[in-house]
Amino acid sequence: MSPDTSPTPEASLASDVFVETTRLSGAEVLRIAAFWGLFAAVTLVNRLLDPRRSGLTLQPGEIWLTVVQCTLWTIATVCIFWLAARESESRAADLVKLMLAGALAAFISTAAMDMVRESFFPMRGGRSRGFSGRLFGFGGLLLLNQLVIAMGVVAAGMARSYSLRLRARRAQAVLLQAQLTQARLDALRRQLDPHFLFNTLNAVSALVERDPRGVRRMLSQLSELLRYNFDGPDEAEITLGSELELLDRYVDIMQIRFMGRLDVEARVNEDLKDAMVPALILQPLVENSIRHGVEQVSGSGEIIIEGELHGDALVIRVRDNGPGPANLVLAQDSGSGTRGGVGLRNVRDRLVQLYGSQQSLTLRRGDDGTGAVAEVRLPYRRSSGARSSAAAPLRLDA
């Protein structure tokens, strides 16, 4: 078997950062050209307004001198910016390379400008001392000026590289955090699936001999729920309407198990069914009400699901007519409490991962002192395909 040579996510992210920092966009190249074009215009205006001049005219040699200088520095700036982005920001050797590259660009610019000057403004008598001879005269001042420009370009290139690397690292940190959050959500969802499957199969085994037809119906609904878990969308959130449809399958299984002793009703305004909620958030809450509420009463069990809007928060409540929790609230931090089992801890952890401090999950007694109320608060957001319609209660009982 050949070894796996595919890049790791970390290597891929590092490659993305490298590409982000080394590639100059077309807009950046245009801005560089525009800067040197403006520099050329300012230089020509400065020469034109020199009080030592006679008249407001420029000689062709002066124009060509400025054009050659700014064209060469446009090319050199692009090259130095590219080189600065490729080099490490912490190695002194790389800084020396950049300074040498800037010095080389300054020397080339000086030589080219000297050739233009020699062509348009030859020395008297037609003699020429050569570039090496002129370098110690006026050409030396020109080289010094070009070196100052080169160091400015190198500094700008290093500043650009640092800025882009910092921005890319921040984007990488955001991406890694999003991947970590998704991994935690996936882990929590995988934890919930076996828990739900185990409880449902126990219910199936209890009815195999008493109600074979009901068992077949339960298995059919269970397969639909499992198909959604395995093949459904990977989004962490779905609409409340879709969540209620999924809950309907679970409730159908439980109603077969309780043989008519379970009544579940959802009192949710139609306008709220486009609200985004965590996928599979209701099923563990209803399961908790069944296990610790409905199973504890001798008569018919009742569960009511309510959804309402409080300001910018969506509030979902699951009420039951059971004996109520032994402890009044589900501890938000520890997840302890008689009724704070795997399902509620899973719900709480998923809410924290998705909404941070903007969410809450509480478990308390009913307003009349009986039963239990599990209440979830989360930020209200509507799906992109939101619609408005009249209010109507949704019945989930068979």
N, C-alpha and C positions, 0 to 999 in steps of 0.2 A: 504494500500500500504506500503510495507516494505521500510525503508529508504535506500537511496543510500549509500552503504559502499565502493564504488570504490574509490581508492586513487586519490587525485587531482594531476595535473601535478607537482605542487611544491613539494608535498610529494614524488612523484615518483622520482623526481630529487634528493631530499635529500637522499632517499634510495640508489640511484645509487652512490652518493658521499660516503655514508657510506660503501658500498660494495667495492668501489674502494680503500678506505683507509685501510680497515681491512684485506682484503684478500692478503695473500702472494702467489705470483706465484711460480711455480716450478723452474723457473730460479732464483728467489730470494733465495729460499732455497738452491739451488746448489751453489750460490755465497757465502752464509753464510758458508756452509760446506767447500767450497774451501778456504775461509779466515782462518778458524780454522785449516784446514789441513796445510796451509802454516805456520800458527803460530806454529803448532806442529813441523814441519820440522825445522824451525828456532831455536826453543827451543832445539831440539836434537842436531843440529849442534853446537849451542853455548856450550852445555855441553860437546860435543865431543872435542871441541877446547879449553876447559878450561885448562890453563897452569898448574893448580894444579893436573891435572890427570896424571897418568902414563899409556901411551899407548893410541892408538886410537880405543878403543872398548867401547861399551855401555853395561851396565848390563841390564838384562831383566826387573828388577824393574824400572829402569829409563825410559825405553820405555813404560812400562805399565802406569807409573805415568803420562807421557805426553799424552798418548792416552786417558786415562780416563778423564783427565782435558779437553782436547779439544772436546771430544764427549759430555760431560755434558754441556759445554758452547755452543756447536752447538745447542743442544736442548733448552737450556735456552735463547739463542738469538732469536730463532724463537718465543718462548712464549712471551718474553718481547716485541719484535716488534709488535706482535699481540695485546698485552695488551695496548701498547702505542698508537696504532691506535684507539682503542676503547675508550680511555679516552679523556676527554675534554682537549683542549690545554690551557685553561684559568683558570682552577680550581686548587688551591693549594693542595686540598685533593687528587686529582688524581695524582699529582706529588709525594706526599707522598706514595701513593699506589705503584707507579712504583719503588721508591727507596726501599721500603720494599720488593718488589718482587725481586729486584736486590740483596738485602742483603740476602734473603732466598736462592737465587741461589748460592751466594758466600759461604754461610754456608754449603749447600749440597755438593758443589764442594770440599770444604776444608775437610769435613768429609770423602768423598769418597777417596780423595787423601791420607788422613791420614791412612785409612784402607789399601790401597795399600802399602804405605810406611812401615806400621807396619808388613805387611805380608812378604815383601822382605828384609826389613832392621830392624829386631827386635833388641831390646836393649840387651846389654850384660847381660848374666846370665838368659836370657829368661823371665825377668820380664817386665811387662807393667804397666805404670802409668794410662792408660786409656785416652780416648780422652779429657775429661774435665781437666785432669792433664796436658796433653801435650799442651793444648790450651794456657797456659800461658808461654810456652817455644817456641820451634821452630814452633809449630802449630799456635801460635799467629801471627807470621810473615807471615805464609802462608795465614791465614784468611785475614790479612790486604792486602796482594797482590791480593787476590781474590775479595775483596771489591773494590779495585781500578779498576779491570777489569769490575766488575759489573756496576759501575757508568759510565764507558765508553760505555758499551752496552746500558744502559738506555739512555744516551745522543744520541747515534746513532739512537735508536728507536724513540725518540722524533723528531730528525731531519728528519727521514724518514716520520713520520706521518705528520709533518708540510709541507714538500715538496709535498707529495701526496695530501693533502687537498688543498694546494694552486693551484696545477695543476687541480684538480677536479673542484675547484671553477671557474677557468678560462674557463675550458671546459663548465661548466654550464652557465657562462655568455655568451659565444659564442652561445650556444644552445638557450638560452632565447632571445638573440638578433635576431637570425635567425627566431625564432617563432614570435617575434614581427614584424619583417619585412614582414613575410608571412601573418600575420594577417592584416597588413596595406595594403598589395597588394590585399588581398581578399576583404577588405572593399572598396578599390578603384574600384575593378572590379564589385562589387555589385552596386556601385554608377553609373557605366557606363551602366550596363545592363538596368535599368529602363529608363534612359535617351534615349538610343537608341531605346528601345521598344516603348516609348511614341511617338517619332518622326516617327517611321515606321508605327505605327497604325494610326497616323494622315494622313500619305500618303495613306494608305489603304482606310480609310473612304472617302477620297476625290475622289477615283476612283470606289467606289462600284457601282454607277449607270452608269458611263461612260464606264468602261472597266471591266466587271465581269471576263472575262478570265484572264486578267492581274492581277486582285486581287487574283485569285486562285494561279497564279504563284508566286506572291509576298508572299502570305501566306506560300507556300511550301518552298521558300527560307528562309523565316523568321524562320520557324520551324527547318530548318537545322542549322541555326545560333544559335538558342536557345538550340538545342540539344547539340551542341558543348560546349556552356557555362555551361550547367548543367551536362552533362555526359562526357565531354572531359577530357583530362589529366589535373592534377593540377599544372604542371610545369609552372613557371613564364615566361619561354622563349620557343620559338619554332623556327624552321628555317624560313628564309625569304620566301622560296618557299611555305611552308605551310601557312604562313601569307597571301601571295598573293592569294592562293586558297580560303581562308576564305573571303578575300576582294571581290573576284569575285562574291560571293553570295550576298553580300551587294550591289555591283554595279548593279547586275542584277535587284534588287528591285528598285533601283533609276532610272534605265533606263526605266523601265516600267512606273514609275511615270512621267518622263519627256517626254515620248512618242517620243523617237528618238532624243531629243535635247541634249542628254548627251553623250559625248565620253570620255572614260577613257582609257589611255594607260600606261602600265608599261614598262619602259626602264631599265631593270635590267639584268646585265650580268649573264649568267647561273652559273658562278663560285661563284657568291655571294649568290645564293639561298640556300647554306648550312650555311650561316651566322646565328648566333643566335640573335633573336630580341625579345622584350617583346611581349607576346601574345596579339592580338587585339590592336596593336599600330597604324596600318594604318587606320582602319575604322573611328576612331574619327577625324583623320586628313582629310580624304576625305569628311567626313560628314561636317566638318567645311568649306571646300572649296565649297561644294554644297550650304550650307546654306547662306554663306556670299559672294559667288562668282557667281556660276552658276545661282542661283535664281535671281540675280540682273541684268543679261544680257537678252536682248530681243531675241537674236539669239541662236545659238548652244553653249552649254557650253563645255569647254574642261578642262580636268584634266590630268596632266602628272605626273607619279610617277617615280622618278629616284633613282638609288642606285649605289654608287661608293665607292671606297676605297681611303682614304686619309691617307697614312702612316699606323698606327695601329688603325685607326678609321673608322668605317662604317658610311657613310653619306647618309641619305635618305631625299629626297626632294619631296614635293607634291606641284605642281604648278597649278594654275587655271587662267582663262582669265576673271575673274571678275573685279570689279572696284578697287580692292586693299583695304588694311586695312586703316582705318581712322588714326590709330596710326601706326608708322613705324615698331615697334617691339613689340613682346609680352614680357612684363616685366618678367624676369626670377624669381624674388623673389615674387612679389605680384600677378602675374597671371592676372593683370588688363589689360585693353585695350578693344577696341570695339569688337575684334574678339577673345578675350581670354575667352571663355565661359567654361561651365562644361567640355566639351570634351578635350580642350587643357589643362586646369588646371589638369585634370585627367592624361593626358599623361605626363605632366611635373612632377607631384608627383610620378608617377610610375617610371619614369626614375631616379629620385633622390633616391628612395628607392632601386633600383636595382644597380645603378652605382655610386652614390654619386657625387663627383666633376668631374668624368670622362665623363659626358654627358652634352648635352646642347639642348635646344629647342628654336628656334627663329622664328619669323614671320616678314617678310619684303615684300616690293614691289618687283615685277619682275625686271629683269635687264633692261628692256626697259621702266620701269616706270609704267607699267600696270600689273594688276593681283596681286596675292599674292603668296608667296613662304613660306611654312612651312618647316623648315629644322631641322632634328634630327641628332645629333652626339652621337655615343656610341661606346664603345670598340668593336673591331672586334674579334670575336671568331667563329670558325667553329664547327659544330656538329661533334660528334664522327664518324658518317657515311659519312663524307664529300667525295665528288667526284669532279672530274674536267671534264668540258665539254665545248663545244664551246659556244660563246656568241650568244644570240638571244633575240630580244624583245618579251615581252609577251603582247598580246592584251587582254584587259578585256572588250571591248565593245561587245555587243550582236550581 
